[in-house]
Amino acid sequence: MLTPIQPQVFDVLEYLIRNRDRVVSKDDLIASVWRGRIVSDSTVASRINAARRAIGDDGKRQRLIRTIIARGVRFTGTVIEGGAQAVISSPGTAYLIGSERRETEFSGKSSSERERLPPGDMCGRYWAITGKNWTIEGRYVEYCSCDVVCPCFSMGEPSSGHCTGLFAFKIDNGYCDAVRLDDLAVVATFYFPRALHYGQGILQPIIDERADKDQRDALLYILSGEDQAVGGVFQIFSAIAELGDPRFAKIDFEWDPEKRRARVEVGDLVRAHSEPSRNPVTGEEHRMITVLPNGSIFREAENLTGFAKARGIIKFNLFRRHSSLAKIFWRQDGVV
């Protein structure tokens, strides 16, 4: 079954797929699709939205064409070049685009001719675009340079103007397609020069050294934010931070919700621990719980006092700063 689309929409989709290794700016699209002519922002946006609809995507989920704030858009589907047919899919959907292989090359065809051809006719090859199904259920702890009661939870500015720290999680039950991820741990240090929503951040992942190649690839795929619904934790990070080269190391992870304590250590790279905050007069433990009904990381967390030190690309030394302890249940379509 073929989906009829306008020539400009086809050209937008083709350009995004061909340049899927980078973010495509509005100027890039205008130069390629409109040959540099002056067009309005609403015209460009309407063509992008039409391209999304043509492949079963939309502006809310953005599984295949994702908007990167203040930068442009990027095609984030996995593309497999092969023969026989092209299937464009995201988790829960699939669209058969073409099953007949043509001998005619894509180059040299007019827009009206290309409109009627399946994606397989682009350079005589067929493309399959897929998203992986994954789930992570486990234990989570975070540390940041903000005050113990982090203002970011109430949409405020970071306590120190910038935001740096780390998050870590241990997977109790997890998979990415057929790859099991049970009992593996992940740590990521981060730095943002301003509030997170301004972007320009750096995220340095550290993967459990026990993970085999398939598990490492699966975890890095998840951390990349690819094929994930807008608003999911790693989709957000992909829009506001650059993902650094991963390191693989032994990760010690302790997490005790009853005592409200946690500890994370990664060799000489990371040392962090959390403990209950205390009443400054009596010295007794003071309990605080953060509830975020629509949170992108967790729905409910213990608010603790954190101590954390990191070396390497991202360095910090946090003393009596923010820490949260939470159970997590993540999927490619967001927090459960």
PyMOL commands that set and color helices and strands:
alter all, ss='L'
color gray80, all
select helices_A, chain A and resi 7-18+26-33+41-54+111-115+119-124+151-154+196-198+213-224+233-240
alter helices_A, ss='H'
color red, helices_A
select strands_A, chain A and resi 65-68+72-75+78-82+86-90+93-98+126-130+134-144+163-176+179-180+185-192+201-208+241-243+247-249+252-256+261-266+270-275+277-278+285-286+288-291+300-310+316-331+334-335
alter strands_A, ss='S'
color yellow, strands_A
deselect
rebuild
show_as cartoon
